[in-house]
Amino acid sequence: MTQYDNFIKQQTVHLLYVLIVFLVICSLVIGLNLFFGLPAVLSWSYFGTILRGFFNTPNKVKWLNYSLGISLFGVALWIALPH
């Protein structure tokens, strides 16, 4: 084997290590996203369904809008005023 062949072999092994590390990291990201992300999305949609059933009349929706508007105004004041 020549020196060039040894260099190519070393670079190929190094590239394979990099590829394996990349695939392991991608697998971890996908796994963590499935472990944490999927339950979060499912619980968010479940609570949204519950809230849709609770706010089914125009009067309840009006009071929800009033309360959220007041809380938004309170947050804006809290941000705007010096602490």
C-alpha positions in Angstrom: 0.0 0.0 0.0 1.2 3.4 -0.8 1.2 6.5 1.3 -1.7 7.8 -0.7 -3.8 4.7 -0.2 -3.2 4.9 3.6 -4.3 8.6 3.5 -7.5 7.7 1.6 -8.3 4.8 4.0 -7.8 7.1 7.0 -10.0 9.8 5.5 -12.7 7.3 4.6 -12.7 5.9 8.2 -12.9 9.5 9.5 -15.8 10.3 7.2 -17.7 7.2 8.3 -17.2 8.3 12.0 -18.6 11.7 11.2 -21.5 10.2 9.3 -22.3 7.8 12.2 -22.2 10.7 14.7 -24.4 12.7 12.5 -27.0 9.9 12.3 -26.9 9.3 16.0 -27.5 13.0 16.7 -30.4 13.1 14.2 -31.9 10.0 15.8 -31.7 11.6 19.2 -33.3 14.8 18.0 -36.1 12.9 16.4 -36.6 10.7 19.4 -36.7 13.6 21.8 -39.1 15.4 19.6 -41.4 12.4 19.6 -41.0 11.9 23.3 -41.7 15.5 24.3 -43.3 17.1 21.3 -46.0 14.6 20.5 -47.6 14.5 24.0 -47.4 18.3 24.1 -49.3 18.6 20.9 -51.8 16.0 21.9 -52.5 17.6 25.2 -52.9 21.0 23.6 -55.4 19.7 21.2 -57.3 17.8 23.9 -57.6 20.9 26.1 -58.7 22.9 23.0 -61.5 20.5 22.5 -62.6 20.8 26.1 -62.5 24.6 25.8 -64.5 24.6 22.6 -67.2 22.6 24.4 -67.1 25.0 27.4 -67.3 28.3 25.3 -70.2 27.2 23.1 -72.5 30.2 23.7 -71.9 33.8 22.5 -72.3 35.1 26.0 -69.4 32.9 27.3 -67.3 33.9 24.3 -67.9 37.6 25.0 -66.8 37.2 28.6 -63.7 35.2 27.5 -62.8 38.1 25.2 -63.3 40.6 27.9 -61.1 38.7 30.4 -58.4 38.1 27.9 -58.4 41.7 26.8 -58.1 42.9 30.4 -55.2 40.5 31.1 -53.5 41.7 27.9 -53.9 45.3 29.0 -52.4 44.3 32.4 -49.4 42.7 30.8 -48.9 45.7 28.6 -49.0 48.0 31.6 -46.6 45.7 33.5 -44.1 45.8 30.6 -44.5 49.6 30.1 -44.1 50.7 33.7 -40.7 50.9 35.3 -39.9 48.3 37.9 
